[in-house]
Amino acid sequence: MGTTQVTPADAGQGSDAGASGTYGQDSVQGQDALQGGQPQSDAHAALPDGHEGHGAPSDSEWHLGVGVGVGVGPRYMGSDETMGTATAMITAQYGMFHMDPQRGLGLQYETRTGTKLRLGLGYDASRKDHRKETKDGHTFSVGGSDKLAGMGNVRGAGLLTAGISQRITSWLELDLDADTRLFGNSKRGTTWTYGVTLTPLQTEADRVQVGLHAQHADRKYHQTWFGVTPEQSQRTGFATFSPDSGQTFTSVGMLWSHTFTPHWSLLAGGEVQKFSKDIRRSAVVMDDTNATAMVGVLYSFF
């Protein structure tokens, strides 16, 4: 899943979605803001929690926001190089339905007992084995690195995403999400992300969330993003590597939102990922710890 790349929203995903730096999330009420290995910003962090996600939507359930943000993160998942990005944020929600750059198109239903069910369509961007440059030699903010030369590009894929979370208390939520390839790159594979989201601070003006998560993936996913085939080994000099299914990484993330006015709010977040012992054996992983950070300003129309 996947979540930051600014924010390199998907830097933690091994894609160059981080290059676009797109982010924008549902109300910061759970893992939505912090899961998937990146600080995914909350488009409605500044909005009061007024809807439960059940019953017929009312006018107050319309939310529309736009903003800008900047951030820094790895050039790809496992990279030891960083890149800065700037991005525009656009998010819209009506009742259970939402559309934004990070989560794509989907819906979320919440019961009165605090259970959330999510279903949506998303996109996992590609990874380049080179750094794109303009005619004057400047580098685009696109995920990928010349250090991967000979590995070949990893194509993007459309994703089917599903998740469930349970609010335990006002400050603790458990969550589980999965995504799998729907179209595009047939080698993309499937991932599962699970963990807890804590809300240690929540006032009328401020909200702080801390997420502790782990991602597991199948063999196909790990081979695509971290594996090195004999052919790739010959072209790059990297040692061959065929990872098994299992844990990809564990992560700790934080998101802070501050409301200045009913319309204007500030978002800031960061995350650190630690790759599993098996994944760290890959020559593609040149740094076993990746970090991302972002800050953005959001204007909410309603």
C-alpha positions in Angstrom: 0.0 0.0 0.0 0.2 0.9 0.6 0.8 6.4 1.6 4.3 9.6 1.3 6.0 11.3 -0.9 6.2 16.3 -0.6 5.4 14.2 1.1 6.7 11.6 -1.0 3.5 9.8 -0.5 4.5 6.5 -1.9 8.2 6.7 -1.4 7.7 4.0 1.1 5.9 2.1 -1.6 8.8 1.8 -3.9 6.9 3.8 -6.5 7.5 7.3 -7.7 4.2 8.4 -6.5 6.4 10.1 -4.0 7.7 12.0 -7.0 4.4 13.5 -7.5 4.1 14.0 -3.8 0.4 13.6 -3.9 -1.4 13.3 -0.6 -4.8 13.9 0.9 -6.6 11.8 3.4 -9.9 11.3 5.1 -10.4 12.7 8.6 -7.5 11.8 10.7 -9.3 9.2 12.7 -7.2 6.1 12.3 -4.6 4.5 10.3 -5.7 6.4 7.2 -3.3 9.2 8.0 -0.2 7.2 8.8 -0.3 3.8 7.3 1.4 2.3 4.4 4.8 3.6 5.3 4.2 7.2 4.8 2.8 10.3 6.5 -0.3 10.6 4.4 -1.8 14.0 5.1 -5.4 14.5 6.3 -7.4 16.6 4.1 -10.0 17.1 6.8 -7.8 17.3 9.8 -9.0 20.8 10.4 -12.7 19.8 10.2 -14.7 18.7 13.2 -15.7 15.1 13.4 -19.4 15.4 12.7 -20.4 12.4 10.7 -20.4 8.7 11.6 -20.4 7.4 8.1 -23.8 5.8 8.3 -27.3 6.9 7.3 -28.2 9.3 4.6 -25.6 12.0 4.0 -26.5 15.6 4.9 -25.2 18.9 3.5 -22.6 19.0 6.3 -21.1 15.8 4.9 -19.8 17.7 1.8 -16.1 18.4 2.1 -13.8 20.0 -0.4 -10.3 21.2 0.1 -7.2 22.3 -1.9 -3.7 23.0 -0.7 0.0 22.9 -1.4 2.8 21.1 0.3 6.5 20.4 0.2 8.5 17.5 1.5 11.5 15.2 1.3 11.9 11.4 1.1 13.9 8.6 -0.6 14.1 8.4 -4.4 12.7 4.9 -4.2 11.9 2.3 -1.6 15.3 1.3 -0.1 17.2 4.2 -1.7 20.1 6.0 0.1 19.4 9.2 -2.0 16.8 11.8 -1.1 14.7 14.1 -3.2 12.5 17.1 -2.4 9.1 17.6 -4.0 6.3 20.1 -4.2 2.7 19.2 -4.8 -0.9 20.3 -5.0 -3.5 18.7 -2.7 -7.1 18.2 -3.8 -9.6 16.2 -1.9 -13.4 15.8 -2.0 -15.8 13.8 0.1 -19.6 13.3 0.2 -20.8 11.1 3.0 -19.2 7.7 2.5 -17.7 8.5 -0.9 -14.3 10.2 -1.4 -11.9 11.1 -4.1 -8.3 12.3 -3.6 -4.8 11.8 -5.1 -3.6 9.5 -2.3 -6.5 7.1 -1.8 -8.0 7.4 -5.3 -11.8 6.8 -5.6 -13.6 4.8 -2.9 -16.0 4.7 0.0 -15.8 4.2 3.8 -18.6 3.0 6.1 -18.5 3.5 9.8 -20.8 1.8 12.3 -22.0 3.2 15.6 -19.6 0.9 17.4 -16.5 2.4 15.7 -15.9 -0.2 13.0 -14.8 1.2 9.7 -15.0 -0.7 6.4 -13.1 0.7 3.3 -13.2 -0.2 -0.4 -11.5 1.7 -3.2 -9.5 2.0 -6.3 -6.0 3.3 -6.2 -2.7 3.5 -8.2 0.8 2.4 -7.5 3.2 4.4 -9.7 6.2 3.1 -11.5 9.9 3.1 -10.5 12.6 4.2 -13.0 16.1 2.8 -13.2 17.4 6.3 -14.0 16.9 9.9 -13.0 14.9 11.9 -15.6 16.5 15.1 -16.7 15.4 18.2 -18.6 17.2 19.5 -21.6 19.2 21.9 -19.4 20.3 19.0 -17.2 18.0 19.6 -14.2 16.6 16.5 -12.6 12.8 15.9 -12.4 11.4 15.0 -9.0 10.5 11.5 -10.1 11.2 8.4 -8.1 14.1 6.3 -9.4 17.8 6.4 -9.5 20.8 6.0 -11.8 22.1 3.5 -9.2 19.4 1.1 -10.5 20.7 1.3 -14.1 20.2 -2.1 -15.7 17.3 -3.1 -13.4 14.7 -1.9 -15.8 11.6 0.1 -15.0 8.8 -1.2 -12.8 5.5 -0.4 -14.4 2.6 1.2 -12.5 -0.6 -0.7 -11.6 -4.2 0.1 -10.7 -5.1 -1.3 -7.3 -8.1 -2.6 -5.6 -7.9 -1.6 -1.9 -9.9 -2.9 1.1 -9.6 -2.3 4.8 -11.1 -2.6 8.2 -10.4 -0.8 11.5 -11.9 -0.7 14.9 -11.9 2.2 17.3 -11.0 0.8 20.8 -11.0 4.2 22.7 -11.1 7.8 21.6 -7.3 7.6 21.3 -6.7 4.1 20.1 -7.6 2.4 16.8 -6.6 -1.0 15.3 -6.5 -1.4 11.5 -5.8 -3.8 8.7 -5.6 -2.9 5.0 -4.8 -4.9 1.8 -4.3 -4.0 -1.8 -3.8 -6.0 -4.9 -3.3 -5.4 -8.6 -6.4 -4.7 -10.6 -4.9 -3.7 -13.9 -1.5 -2.7 -15.2 1.7 -4.4 -14.0 0.8 -8.1 -13.6 3.9 -8.5 -11.4 2.8 -6.0 -8.8 1.6 -8.5 -6.2 -0.4 -8.0 -3.0 0.4 -6.3 0.3 -1.2 -6.3 3.8 -0.6 -3.4 6.3 -1.7 -3.7 9.9 -1.1 -1.8 13.2 -2.4 0.8 15.6 -3.0 4.5 15.5 -2.8 6.6 18.6 -4.2 10.1 19.1 -2.3 11.5 22.1 -3.5 15.1 21.5 -6.8 16.3 20.3 -8.1 19.8 20.9 -10.3 22.3 18.9 -7.2 23.6 17.1 -4.7 20.7 17.2 -4.6 17.0 16.5 -1.6 14.7 16.8 -1.5 11.1 15.7 1.1 8.5 15.9 1.0 5.3 13.8 2.8 2.0 14.4 2.4 -0.3 11.4 4.0 -3.3 9.6 3.6 -4.3 6.0 3.7 -7.9 4.7 3.7 -8.8 1.0 3.6 -11.9 -1.2 6.5 -13.3 -3.1 5.5 -11.5 -6.3 5.5 -8.1 -4.8 8.9 -8.6 -3.1 10.4 -9.9 -6.3 9.1 -7.0 -8.3 10.5 -4.3 -5.9 13.5 -6.0 -4.3 14.3 -9.1 -6.3 17.3 -9.3 -8.7 17.1 -11.9 -11.4 20.1 -13.5 -13.1 19.6 -11.2 -16.1 19.4 -8.1 -14.0 22.5 -9.3 -12.1 24.5 -9.5 -15.3 23.5 -6.0 -16.3 24.0 -4.4 -12.9 26.6 -6.4 -11.0 24.1 -6.9 -8.2 23.9 -10.2 -6.5 20.9 -12.3 -7.5 18.1 -12.2 -4.9 14.8 -14.0 -4.7 12.9 -12.9 -1.6 10.1 -14.9 0.0 6.7 -13.6 1.1 6.7 -12.1 4.5 7.3 -8.8 6.2 8.5 -5.8 4.1 9.0 -3.2 6.8 7.8 -1.8 10.1 7.1 1.9 10.4 6.5 4.7 12.9 4.8 7.8 11.7 3.4 11.0 13.1 0.9 13.6 11.7 0.0 17.0 13.2 -2.8 19.2 12.0 -3.4 22.7 13.3 -6.5 24.8 12.5 -6.0 28.5 12.1 -9.5 29.4 11.0 -12.6 27.3 9.9 -11.0 27.3 6.4 -7.2 27.3 6.8 -5.1 24.6 8.4 -1.5 23.4 8.6 -0.4 19.8 8.1 3.0 18.4 9.1 4.1 14.8 9.3 7.0 12.4 9.1 7.7 8.6 9.1 10.5 6.2 9.5 10.5 2.8 7.9 12.8 -0.1 8.9 13.1 -2.9 6.3 12.9 -6.5 7.4 16.0 -8.6 7.8 15.2 -10.6 4.6 14.5 -7.5 2.5 17.7 -5.8 3.6 19.6 -8.6 1.9 18.6 -7.1 -1.5 21.3 -5.0 -3.3 18.5 -2.7 -4.3 18.1 -1.7 -0.6 21.0 0.6 -0.1 19.7 2.0 3.1 17.8 -0.2 5.5 16.0 2.7 7.0 14.0 5.3 5.0 12.5 8.5 6.3 10.0 10.9 4.9 8.7 14.3 6.0 6.2 16.8 4.7 4.5 20.1 5.5 1.5 21.6 3.8 -1.3 24.2 4.0 -4.9 23.3 3.2 -7.9 25.5 2.4 -11.2 23.9 3.1 -14.2 25.4 1.2 -16.8 23.5 3.2 
